[in-house]
């Protein structure tokens, strides 16, 4: 009997433009296989989780190779003092070969370099393998996160709202600073201006803004259209928040109504948003607006504290 060859080494390197097609195929195949889809490659339709995140920050995107073939990728995202990662996806025939661990290493280096105060992820709550991998890096499971959706209906009374894309260049800097001030009031250092800029630069959707007496009361970063994280026909609210203080419940309701009004006017048929169930008042507010859970996972945090996932915070987000 001939000598058995050693398993090929896993090589992790920065994800490059030439890798995006292969990384996209692996992402769809991995999720589609895990979820048991009849055609795994159909996962996410014409939506995208690879190209848009790479374009937003190529320095925080990583590829894994075995024998010169791309077999997985991972992406880190900085929201100021908060960071998260994903999707971490591996070609199914390479599962359980240590690829996930290797793809976590450069992400943790990103968090260290950025000075991330609170890091997290969304994963499958029913998968001990996924939870166990991330616990090895100091992430601990906390509350469930529901991915909610509803059919788009134009609100009976549409609130006044503005599109970031329609602001003059001279107004955009002030609007971004207002968004920064709002998120800072929720959690020290939380900053999603890069998400707003990425949506605007890549034409991935729209940022909806609700104002009260000249002050920003709430905003939402929405993806829609082919090539976005929402895909065709869907308004995906990646992040949205209302300013804490008196009237926050009403402002959050206005923000949700504004997103739905924008979606209806754009010809979208469904609106999707993530809600960590620790923010139970905001979750109830969405339920009252006819949002229902499509599926749910668990948010894992490093360190093991609430961060901004706590009662009294009226915010939607998605760490997938």
N, C-alpha and C positions, 0 to 999 in steps of 0.2 A: 504493500500500500504506500502510495506517495505521501510525502509530508504535506500536512494541511497548511494553507497560506494563512498568514496573520490577517485579522480583520483590518480593513483600510482605515487609516486615521481620519478623524473628523477635523476638518480645517475650518476655522471661523475667521471671516474677514469682512471688511465693509461691503455692503450691498452696492452694486454699481448699476448705472443706467442699462447696460447690456443684460443685466440679470432680471429685469422687471417682469418680462414675459414668463420666464421659468418660475420666478417666485410667486407670481399670480396663479399659475397653474397648480403649484404645490399647495398654496393656501386653499383654493377651492376643493381640491381633491382631499386634503386633510380634514377640513370641516365637513364636507359632504359625506365622507366615509364614516367619520365619528358619529354623525347624526343619522346615518342609515338612509341617505337619500338614494332613490333608484338610480339616478344619474349624478354621482358625486360632483362631477365637474360643473353642474348647473348651479351650485351653491352661489347665492348672492346675485344671480341674474347678470344684469349689465352694471351692477354696482362695483365699487372698487375699494379695497382696503390696503393696497400695496403701492400703487403709483402715487396717489395723492399724499400718502404719509412720507414716502421717500422724497418727493419734491418739497415738502414742507421743511424737512431737515435731513439731508443725505448723510450727515455725520452721525445720526442716531439710528441708522438702519444697518442690519447685519445679516450676512449670508453664512450658511453652513454648507460645506462641500464634503463629499466622500468620493474618492477616486476621481476628482475633477468635475463631478456632477453636483449641481446645486440640489440640495435635499431639504432645505429649510431656511426660514428667515425669522427675524424678530425686529421690532421697532420700539424705540423709547420715545416718550413724549414729555415735554416740560411745560407745565402750567405754572411757571414761577416757582414758588416754594413746594408745589405739588408735582409729582411725576407719576406716570403709569407706563405700562408697556403692553405690547400686543398689536396685532395678533402674532403669537408665537406658533408657527405651524411647521410641521415636519412631514415629509412624504411617508405615507402609511407603511411602506415596506422597510422604512428605517426607524420605525417606532421602537422604543425600548433598547436603543443602542447608545444612549448617553448624549444624543444630539441636543435635547432640550437643555440639559445642564450647561453644555458649552455655549449655547445661544443666550443663556442668562448672564454669563460672565461679563460681556461688554456692556450690557444694559446696566448692570450694577455699577460699572465704571462710569457710565454716563451720569447716574444719580450722584455719585461721589463728586464728579467734576462740576456738576451744576449746583452742588450744595443743596440738594433736594431735602426738604424737611420732612415731608410725608409722601411715601410712595405706595402705590397700590396696583391692583389688577382685578379683572373680572374673569372668573373661570367657572367651569361646570361644577355645581354644588354636589352632584351625585358621583363625582369621579375622585376616589381616593388617590389615584395616581397623580392627577393634576395638583390636587391640594398638597400632597406629600412633596412633590417637586418644589413647589414654591415655599413651603415651610423651611426647606433646607437653606433658603436664602433670607430667612427672617420675616417672611410674610405670614400673617395669621388670618384665618377666616373669621369674619364678623357677620354683619347682617346680609340677608338676601338682597339681591338687586333684581327688580322686575323690569323686563323689557315690555313696555306697554304700547298699545296702538289703538286707533279708532278710525272709522271712516270719516273723511273730511266733510264737514257741513259748514256752510258760510254762516257765521254768527248772526243772530237776529239783530243785535245791536253791535256794530263793529266799532271797536275802540280806535282812537287815533294812534297811529304808529308810523314809524319811518323806516326806510330801507337804508342801510349803510351804503349800498352801492350807488345811491342817488345823491349822496352828500358831495359837495364840492371838495376838491383836494384840500382847500384851506380849512374845511370843517372836520375832516377825518381825524386829524391828530387830536383835536379836542374831544371828539366822540370816543376815540380809543382810550384816552385818559379817563373819561367818565366811566367807561367799562372797567378799567383798572381800579378806579376808586370804589366801584360797587363791589367787585369781588374781594377787594382788600377788607371791606367792611364785614364780609362773611367769614374770611379766614386769612390771617396775616400772610401776605406774600402770594396769594392765589391770583394768577394772571393768565387770562386766555386770549390776550391780544394777538398772539401768533396764530391761533385758530381763526380769528376774524380775518387776519391778513391773508392766510392761506386760502380761505374760501373766496375772498375777493380776487386775489391774484390768479388763482386757478379756475375761477368761474365755476365753483362747485355748488353754489346755492346763494344764500342770502343771510345777512344778519339783521334781525328784526329788533327795533328799538322802541321802547315805550317811555314817554316823558311826562312829567307832571310839573307844571309851573317852571319849566326850564331846567329841571333836574331829571337825570336819568332814573326812572323807576324800575326798569327791567330791560333785559336784552336776551336774545336767543340766537345762537349760531346754528343755522339750518343747512343741511345738505340735501340736494335733490338733483335729478337728472343723471343720464348715463355717465359713468366714470366717477360719480360722487359716491360717498359712503351710503347714500340713500337709494340710489338707482332711480330708474324711470318710474314716475307715478307716486313716489313716496317722499314725504317731507320728514327727514330724519333730524330731530333736534339733538345735536351732539352735546350742546351745553346751553343752559338757559337759567337765569336767576333773577329774582326780585330783591330789591334793596331791603335789608332788615329795618324794622321800625314800625311805627303806627301805620296801619293800612297795608302791610306787606301781603296779607291774604288777598286783598282786592287787587293789588298790583300783579300778583302772580296769576290770578284769574284773567286779568287784562292781557297779560303776556301770552298766556295759552290761547286766548281768543284771537290775538293779533297773529300768532303763528298759523292758526287755522284759517284766518281770513286771507293771509298771504298765500297759503297752500291752495285755497279754493280759487283765488284769482289767478294762480299760475297753472291751474288745470290738474293739480295733483289730487289723488283719490284717497290717500292714506297718510296718517301722521304717526310717527313712531318716536318714543323717547324712553330713556332709562331712568329708573327711580330707585335709589337705595331706600329700603323700607325703614331704616332708622329715622328718616325724615317723614315721620308718619302723618303729620298734618298736610304736607305737600302731596303725599301719596293719596290721602283722602280727597284732596282737592281735584286731583286728576281723575279719580274714580267718579266723582260727581260730574265731571265733564265727559263721562262715558268711555274713558280709557279703560281697557281691560288687558290683563297680562297675557302675552303670547307665550313667553317662557321666562324662566328665572335662573339666575346663577348666584354666586356668592362673591362679595367683594372681600379681597384679602389685603391687609394693611401692614405696612412697615414704617414706624413701630406699631405695636398693637394698641392703637387708640383710635378714637372716633374720627379725628380730623374734622372735616366739615360735614360728615355724615352724622347729623345729630338733630334732635327735635328742634323745631323753631326755625329751621333753615328751609326756605322755599326755593328749591333748585332742582333742575333735572340735569343729568349727565350720563355719559356712557364711556366706560373704561375698556370696552372690548377692543 
